[in-house]
Every structure is written in C-alpha cells, then in structure tokens.
Amino acid sequence: MSRRQVAGLVVSSILVIALGLVLANRVFRGPLSEEGEAATAGGSGVAAGGREIDLLFPGPGGLLYPEPRLLAIDGDPVRSAAAVVEALLAGPTTPSLRGPFPADTRLAGVDPGPPGTLFVELELAADIGPWAVGSREELLAVYSLVNTLTQNVRDVERVAVVWSGVQRTTLAGHVDTSRPLTADMSWVVRRSTE
C-alpha cells in the first residue's frame, strides 16, 4: 500500500469515527440546538435556538388561551410533537389558566400514522377509566392537545388521542375521539399582538 493510500485510509477512518460520535451524541443527548446545547423534551422544554410557539390552555369563560413558550421544535414532527405535548402536560405558568389533563397524566408515546396524522398516547399513573367531567372541560382538554399540535408541528393535520394503549370512543362521554381530529379554533382566544 502506498503512503497516499494509507493517509487516505487514516483520514477516512477519522471522519467515520467523528461522524459516529456526533450521531451518538444526538441519540443519547437529544438534537443539538444552533448553539450546540442538547434540546430537551422534558422539564421546561426551553432550549437555546428554540422557536416560540403558543401552547393552548383552558381558562376563564370555558375557552382556550395561548401561552407563548420557547421550545426546541425542529424538522422531525414526532420529536417536535413530543416536546410540545410534554410542555402542555407540564401546565401553564399563567395563574388564571390550568392544565388540560389531570396532573399525573404523562406522555406514553407519539407515533406517526397515515400522512398528516399523529397518534398521541397519554396515560395516568393509575388508569381512572372515563373522566367524570362535563362536556366543556372534555372538549377543552381534547382541543388543547389537537389545536396546539396542528398549529405548531409541521405536517400534523390530525391528531388521534390514545389513552393507556386504547383509542377510546370518548374520554369522558362527550367528545368523539374514536377517529383522528382536526383543529377547531373556535374555542381559542386570539393572542393580542402588542
């Protein structure tokens, strides 16, 4: 083997190792932001280089209110949707707003379906079965999730809500969740642009 071939082999090996380290970093630490910090889906969901989105939370008058949040939203709809749902489940920071689901609800998974459809599985620490809530509270919970995802995550047009591994016909007896749902912005109070 000539010196040139050996040098080429060494350079190629170094590049392969470097690429492997970069990919391993992304797999184990999450996607990198523009500043090189790992973006997180849990916790505050805030990462340098994130994008401001509106999370929709139930509030006064039985409506959904936007709360701006800086999240790591990238080109991957599944990873972006997971970050959005985690932030939604963490709840609002505005005192007059409330979380859409019971406090111990957690994200069990996000899976792509047919084009434009996203399956979001939620679960509680202890499955309580159908909720004992009124129609407006159920409607606000479901559309808090559906509207927030369809308005903020690329390629998501419909959301199928799965609860503890089952796509129930309803969560509390009022809203049909047996099929993927599209946005219904009629429940949303528009954020003022000052």
C-alpha positions as CSV (number, residue, x, y, z in Angstrom):
1,M,0.0,0.0,0.0
2,S,1.4,3.4,-0.9
3,R,1.7,6.3,1.6
4,R,-1.1,8.2,-0.2
5,Q,-3.5,5.2,0.2
6,V,-2.5,4.8,3.9
7,A,-3.1,8.5,4.5
8,G,-6.4,8.4,2.7
9,L,-7.5,5.4,4.8
10,V,-6.5,7.1,8.1
11,V,-8.4,10.3,7.1
12,S,-11.4,8.2,6.2
13,S,-11.3,6.3,9.5
14,I,-11.1,9.6,11.5
15,L,-14.1,11.0,9.6
16,V,-16.1,7.9,10.2
17,I,-15.3,7.9,13.9
18,A,-16.1,11.6,14.2
19,L,-19.5,11.1,12.4
20,G,-20.2,8.2,14.8
21,L,-19.5,10.4,17.8
22,V,-21.8,13.2,16.5
23,L,-24.6,10.7,15.9
24,A,-24.2,9.1,19.3
25,N,-24.3,12.5,20.9
26,R,-27.6,13.2,19.2
27,V,-29.1,9.9,20.1
28,F,-28.2,9.9,23.7
29,R,-28.4,13.7,24.5
30,G,-31.1,14.8,22.0
31,P,-31.0,17.0,19.0
32,L,-28.5,19.8,19.1
33,S,-29.6,23.4,19.1
34,E,-27.9,26.1,17.0
35,E,-25.6,26.9,19.9
36,G,-24.6,23.2,20.3
37,E,-26.6,22.5,23.5
38,A,-28.9,19.5,23.8
39,A,-32.5,20.3,23.3
40,T,-34.8,18.7,25.9
41,A,-38.3,17.5,25.5
42,G,-39.0,17.3,29.3
43,G,-38.6,19.8,32.0
44,S,-39.1,23.4,30.9
45,G,-38.7,22.4,27.3
46,V,-36.7,25.5,26.7
47,A,-33.6,25.2,24.6
48,A,-31.3,27.8,23.1
49,G,-32.2,28.2,19.4
50,G,-35.8,27.2,20.1
51,R,-38.9,28.6,18.5
52,E,-41.7,30.5,20.2
53,I,-45.0,28.7,19.9
54,D,-48.4,29.1,21.6
55,L,-49.5,26.4,24.0
56,L,-53.3,26.4,24.4
57,F,-54.6,26.0,28.0
58,P,-58.1,26.1,29.4
59,G,-59.0,29.2,31.2
60,P,-61.8,31.7,32.1
61,G,-65.1,31.5,30.3
62,G,-64.5,27.9,29.1
63,L,-62.1,28.9,26.4
64,L,-58.5,28.1,25.3
65,Y,-55.9,30.8,25.9
66,P,-52.5,30.9,24.2
67,E,-49.4,31.0,26.4
68,P,-46.2,31.6,24.5
69,R,-43.3,29.2,25.2
70,L,-39.9,28.8,23.7
71,L,-39.4,25.1,22.7
72,A,-36.9,23.1,20.7
73,I,-39.0,22.5,17.5
74,D,-37.1,21.0,14.6
75,G,-37.9,19.3,11.3
76,D,-38.8,16.0,12.9
77,P,-42.6,16.1,13.6
78,V,-42.5,13.2,16.1
79,R,-39.7,14.7,18.2
80,S,-41.3,18.1,17.9
81,A,-44.7,16.8,18.9
82,A,-43.3,15.1,21.9
83,A,-41.7,18.3,23.1
84,V,-45.0,20.2,22.6
85,V,-47.0,17.6,24.5
86,E,-44.6,17.4,27.3
87,A,-44.7,21.2,27.7
88,L,-48.6,21.1,27.5
89,L,-48.7,18.4,30.2
90,A,-46.3,20.5,32.4
91,G,-49.0,23.1,32.6
92,P,-49.3,26.8,32.3
93,T,-47.3,29.5,34.1
94,T,-50.2,31.9,34.0
95,P,-52.2,31.7,37.2
96,S,-55.6,32.0,35.5
97,L,-55.0,29.1,33.2
98,R,-55.0,25.3,34.1
99,G,-53.6,22.2,32.6
100,P,-55.9,20.4,30.2
101,F,-55.4,16.9,31.7
102,P,-55.2,15.5,35.3
103,A,-51.9,16.4,37.0
104,D,-50.4,12.9,36.8
105,T,-51.0,12.5,33.1
106,R,-47.9,11.6,31.2
107,L,-46.9,11.1,27.6
108,A,-46.6,7.4,26.7
109,G,-45.7,7.9,23.1
110,V,-46.0,9.8,19.8
111,D,-46.4,7.8,16.6
112,P,-46.9,8.9,13.0
113,G,-49.9,7.4,11.2
114,P,-51.2,8.0,7.7
115,P,-49.8,11.2,6.1
116,G,-50.9,14.2,8.2
117,T,-52.0,12.1,11.2
118,L,-50.2,11.8,14.5
119,F,-51.1,9.3,17.3
120,V,-50.5,10.7,20.8
121,E,-50.8,8.2,23.7
122,L,-51.4,9.6,27.1
123,E,-51.7,7.7,30.4
124,L,-52.2,8.2,34.1
125,A,-50.2,6.6,36.9
126,A,-53.4,4.7,37.8
127,D,-56.0,4.4,35.0
128,I,-59.2,6.0,36.2
129,G,-61.3,5.0,33.3
130,P,-63.5,7.6,31.7
131,W,-63.3,11.0,33.4
132,A,-66.1,12.4,35.4
133,V,-66.1,15.9,33.8
134,G,-68.5,17.9,31.9
135,S,-68.7,18.3,28.1
136,R,-66.9,21.7,28.0
137,E,-64.0,20.5,30.2
138,E,-63.5,17.4,28.0
139,L,-63.8,19.5,24.8
140,L,-61.1,22.0,26.1
141,A,-58.8,19.1,27.1
142,V,-59.0,17.4,23.7
143,Y,-58.7,20.6,21.6
144,S,-56.0,22.0,23.8
145,L,-53.9,19.0,22.6
146,V,-55.2,18.8,19.0
147,N,-55.1,22.6,18.3
148,T,-51.7,23.1,19.9
149,L,-50.1,20.2,17.8
150,T,-51.8,21.1,14.5
151,Q,-50.9,24.8,14.8
152,N,-47.2,24.2,15.8
153,V,-45.9,21.0,14.4
154,R,-45.0,20.6,10.7
155,D,-47.1,18.1,8.7
156,V,-49.6,17.4,11.6
157,E,-53.1,18.0,10.3
158,R,-55.0,15.5,12.5
159,V,-54.4,14.1,16.0
160,A,-55.6,10.7,17.2
161,V,-55.8,10.6,21.0
162,V,-54.9,7.2,22.5
163,W,-55.4,6.7,26.3
164,S,-53.4,4.0,28.0
165,G,-53.0,2.0,24.8
166,V,-56.6,2.3,23.6
167,Q,-58.1,4.8,21.2
168,R,-61.4,5.2,23.2
169,T,-64.5,6.4,21.6
170,T,-64.6,9.2,24.2
171,L,-62.5,10.3,27.2
172,A,-65.5,11.5,29.3
173,G,-68.6,10.7,27.3
174,H,-68.9,13.9,25.2
175,V,-66.3,14.3,22.5
176,D,-65.8,11.6,19.9
177,T,-62.2,10.5,20.0
178,S,-62.6,7.3,18.0
179,R,-61.1,9.0,15.0
180,P,-58.3,11.5,14.4
181,L,-59.4,15.1,15.0
182,T,-58.6,18.2,13.1
183,A,-58.2,21.7,14.7
184,D,-61.2,23.6,15.9
185,M,-60.0,27.1,16.6
186,S,-63.5,28.4,17.6
187,W,-62.6,27.8,21.3
188,V,-59.3,29.8,21.1
189,V,-58.9,33.3,22.4
190,R,-56.5,35.1,19.9
191,R,-53.3,36.4,21.5
192,S,-53.1,40.1,21.2
193,T,-50.0,41.4,19.2
194,E,-48.8,44.5,21.1
